[in-house]
Amino acid sequence: MKFNLRLEELSLHRVFLFVVLISISACSSKDADKELAHFPIFEAIDFKAVPGEKLEYEVSAGPFDLGDISVHVSDSIHSVVNPEQKEKVIRCFKIDAKASSKSGISWISKVKHDWSSWVDTSSGRTVKMTRDVIENGYHAKQESRFLPDSQYIVQQDLHKQGEPSKIFKCRPDLMRDLINVIWQLRYSPIEENKAGDTLKYLAFFDSQWLFFNVVFSGTKEVKSKKSLKRYFVLYPIGIESKYLKGKNPVEIWIEADSKRRPFRVQVSSYFGQLAVRLKK
């Protein structure tokens, strides 16, 4: 079994999505019980989310604007009915992530992603995830339920009418979707690690287990007219593509202050510099 994301078939219309998800190293096996049973998960002590927080990003390839990403934490806590104990509700953070390509490049590519994740405020585990995706002529709409008592994840492909739900066996402590894991990385005690340490994460996404292997490179300081900002710099390993340049072609910058906002993802490729940057 390979734990790498192979991008040998990357086409131009997927460059936008590639930049958005570049930090993922994926394993696309449905029979991963043995590996999952021993996979060491690095996680934040407590799941944190700030109600009302909104992060907006621009995606670019060199001088060209490809699109925008926004991530929004709902203003209030949501109550989700527990599907295993219907008389109970689960208090959840709701986090919405949206990505869309610029209208000016629609003749090349049209990308639109709408994801939502409901995360249990007490356990930090994902309770429910929905996604609605358009990539040119491709359309997918999904809903996944995470059932810790039964130790199953139930995925329904809503765009395939009449198709039965897919069921995946999963330990309760591994019940995290992609948005949840991004938050785990964001609030992990990165400063307690030394340069060269590897942080490992796991997310469930579209019938697959996505393995994050991220190396902490150290901190960098950037001086502006008003202040000196510090950032944690990390790079994912295990990504394979003939389109990427250099030994560690992907860099992830996270603010090293209490907000811990993901600041930038930068990719060195033969297309040029691809980047996701936090808007001011």
C-alpha positions in Angstrom: 0.0 0.0 0.0 1.3 3.4 -0.9 0.7 6.5 1.2 1.6 9.0 -1.4 -0.5 11.4 -3.5 0.5 10.9 -7.1 -0.2 13.7 -9.5 1.2 12.3 -12.7 -2.1 12.9 -14.4 -2.5 16.5 -13.2 -4.2 18.5 -15.9 -4.5 22.3 -16.2 -8.1 22.5 -15.0 -7.0 20.8 -11.7 -4.2 23.2 -10.9 -6.6 25.3 -8.8 -7.8 22.3 -6.8 -4.2 21.0 -6.5 -3.1 24.2 -4.8 -6.0 24.0 -2.4 -5.3 20.5 -1.3 -1.5 20.3 -1.9 -0.7 19.6 1.8 -2.5 16.2 1.6 -0.7 12.9 1.3 -3.3 10.3 0.4 -3.8 6.6 0.7 -6.8 5.4 -1.3 -7.3 2.0 0.1 -10.6 0.8 1.6 -8.8 -2.1 3.4 -6.6 -0.1 5.7 -7.6 -1.6 9.0 -4.1 -2.9 9.8 -2.4 0.4 9.0 -5.1 2.5 10.8 -4.8 0.4 14.0 -1.2 1.4 14.4 -1.2 4.9 12.9 0.2 7.4 15.4 -2.1 10.5 15.5 -0.6 13.8 16.6 -3.4 16.1 17.8 -4.1 19.3 19.7 -5.0 18.8 23.4 -8.3 20.6 22.9 -10.2 21.3 19.7 -10.4 25.1 19.3 -12.6 27.2 17.1 -13.5 30.9 17.4 -17.2 31.5 16.7 -17.6 34.1 14.0 -14.0 33.8 12.6 -13.7 34.3 8.9 -10.6 33.6 6.9 -10.3 34.7 3.2 -7.6 33.6 0.8 -6.5 34.3 -2.7 -5.1 31.5 -5.0 -2.6 32.4 -7.6 -0.2 31.0 -10.1 2.6 33.6 -10.5 0.9 36.8 -11.6 -2.4 35.1 -12.4 -5.3 35.0 -10.0 -6.9 31.6 -10.0 -9.6 31.9 -7.4 -10.7 32.5 -3.8 -11.1 30.4 -0.7 -13.1 31.4 2.4 -13.4 29.6 5.7 -16.1 30.6 8.2 -16.9 29.4 11.8 -20.5 29.9 12.5 -21.4 32.6 15.0 -23.2 30.2 17.4 -22.9 26.6 18.5 -25.1 24.2 16.5 -27.1 21.3 18.0 -27.0 18.1 16.0 -29.3 15.2 16.8 -27.3 12.2 17.8 -28.3 9.5 15.2 -27.4 6.7 17.6 -29.3 8.2 20.5 -32.0 10.4 19.0 -33.1 11.7 22.4 -29.7 13.5 22.7 -28.2 16.4 20.8 -24.5 17.0 20.2 -23.2 20.6 20.6 -21.0 21.4 17.5 -18.8 24.0 16.0 -20.0 24.4 12.3 -17.1 25.3 9.9 -17.9 26.2 6.3 -15.2 26.2 3.6 -15.8 27.5 0.1 -13.5 27.6 -2.9 -14.2 29.0 -6.4 -12.3 29.8 -9.5 -12.2 33.3 -11.0 -14.9 33.9 -13.5 -12.3 35.2 -15.9 -10.7 31.8 -16.3 -14.0 29.9 -16.7 -13.1 29.2 -20.3 -10.2 27.1 -18.9 -11.7 25.8 -15.7 -14.7 26.1 -13.5 -14.2 25.0 -9.9 -16.7 25.4 -7.0 -16.4 23.7 -3.7 -18.8 24.0 -0.7 -17.9 22.0 2.4 -19.3 22.0 5.9 -18.1 20.2 9.0 -19.8 19.8 12.3 -17.3 19.1 15.1 -18.2 18.0 18.6 -17.2 20.8 21.0 -16.4 18.2 23.8 -14.6 15.5 22.0 -13.2 17.3 18.9 -14.4 14.6 16.6 -16.4 15.2 13.5 -20.1 14.4 13.7 -21.2 15.3 10.2 -19.6 16.5 6.9 -21.2 17.6 3.7 -19.6 18.6 0.4 -21.0 19.9 -2.9 -18.4 20.0 -5.7 -18.3 21.2 -9.2 -15.2 20.7 -11.4 -16.0 21.6 -15.0 -18.4 18.8 -16.0 -17.9 16.8 -12.8 -20.4 17.2 -10.0 -20.5 15.4 -6.6 -22.6 15.9 -3.5 -22.0 13.9 -0.4 -23.0 13.6 3.2 -21.0 11.6 5.8 -22.1 10.7 9.3 -19.5 9.7 12.0 -20.9 7.2 14.5 -18.5 6.6 17.4 -20.8 4.2 19.4 -21.1 1.9 16.4 -17.6 2.7 15.2 -18.7 3.4 11.6 -18.6 6.2 9.1 -21.6 6.3 6.8 -21.2 8.1 3.5 -24.0 8.9 1.2 -23.3 9.9 -2.4 -26.3 12.1 -3.0 -25.5 12.8 -6.6 -25.9 9.1 -7.4 -29.6 8.5 -6.9 -30.6 5.1 -5.6 -27.1 4.1 -4.7 -26.8 2.6 -1.2 -24.7 4.2 1.5 -21.1 3.3 1.9 -20.1 2.1 5.4 -16.5 2.2 6.7 -15.2 0.7 10.0 -13.4 3.4 12.1 -12.2 3.8 15.6 -13.9 6.8 17.4 -10.5 8.6 18.0 -9.9 8.6 14.2 -13.2 10.2 13.3 -12.0 13.4 11.7 -12.8 14.9 8.3 -10.4 17.2 6.3 -11.5 20.5 7.8 -11.2 19.1 11.3 -7.6 17.9 10.6 -6.7 21.4 9.2 -7.8 22.8 12.6 -5.9 20.1 14.4 -2.7 21.1 12.6 -3.4 24.8 13.2 -3.7 24.4 17.0 -1.2 21.7 17.6 1.6 22.7 20.0 4.0 23.1 17.1 6.4 25.2 19.2 7.1 22.2 21.5 8.8 20.4 18.5 12.3 20.9 17.2 13.2 21.5 13.6 13.0 18.2 11.7 10.2 16.6 13.7 7.4 15.0 11.8 3.7 15.6 12.8 1.2 12.9 11.6 -2.5 13.4 11.0 -5.3 11.4 9.5 -8.6 12.5 7.8 -11.5 10.7 6.2 -12.4 12.1 2.8 -14.5 10.7 0.0 -14.1 7.0 0.8 -10.4 7.4 1.5 -8.0 7.9 4.3 -5.8 10.9 3.9 -2.5 10.7 5.7 -0.8 14.0 6.6 3.0 13.7 7.2 4.2 17.3 7.9 7.7 18.2 8.9 8.3 21.2 11.2 11.0 23.3 9.5 11.3 26.0 12.2 10.2 29.6 12.6 10.6 32.6 10.3 10.3 36.3 11.1 8.9 38.8 8.7 9.3 42.5 9.5 6.8 45.1 8.4 6.5 48.8 9.0 4.4 48.3 12.1 5.5 45.0 13.6 7.6 41.8 13.6 5.5 38.7 12.8 6.6 35.1 13.5 5.5 32.1 11.5 5.8 28.4 11.9 7.0 26.9 8.7 6.2 23.3 7.8 6.4 21.1 4.7 4.4 18.0 3.8 6.3 14.9 2.7 5.3 12.0 0.5 3.9 14.1 -2.3 5.0 12.8 -5.8 4.7 14.6 -9.0 6.8 15.3 -12.1 5.3 18.8 -12.0 6.9 19.8 -8.7 10.4 21.3 -8.3 12.9 20.7 -5.5 13.3 18.4 -2.6 10.6 20.1 -0.5 8.4 21.9 -3.0 5.5 22.8 -0.7 5.7 25.2 2.3 3.0 25.9 4.8 3.1 29.0 7.0 1.0 29.3 10.2 1.0 32.4 12.4 2.9 31.8 15.6 0.6 33.8 17.8 -2.6 33.0 19.6 -4.7 33.2 16.4 -2.7 30.5 14.6 -4.2 31.5 11.3 -2.8 29.5 8.3 -1.1 32.4 6.5 0.3 30.9 3.2 0.8 27.7 1.2 3.5 28.0 -1.4 4.3 25.4 -4.1 7.3 25.3 -6.4 6.3 23.7 -9.7 7.1 23.8 -13.4 4.0 25.9 -13.9 5.7 28.5 -11.8 5.0 29.5 -8.2 1.5 28.4 -7.0 0.3 30.0 -3.8 -2.6 30.4 -1.4 -2.3 33.6 0.7 -4.4 35.0 3.5 -6.0 38.3 2.5 -5.3 41.3 4.8 
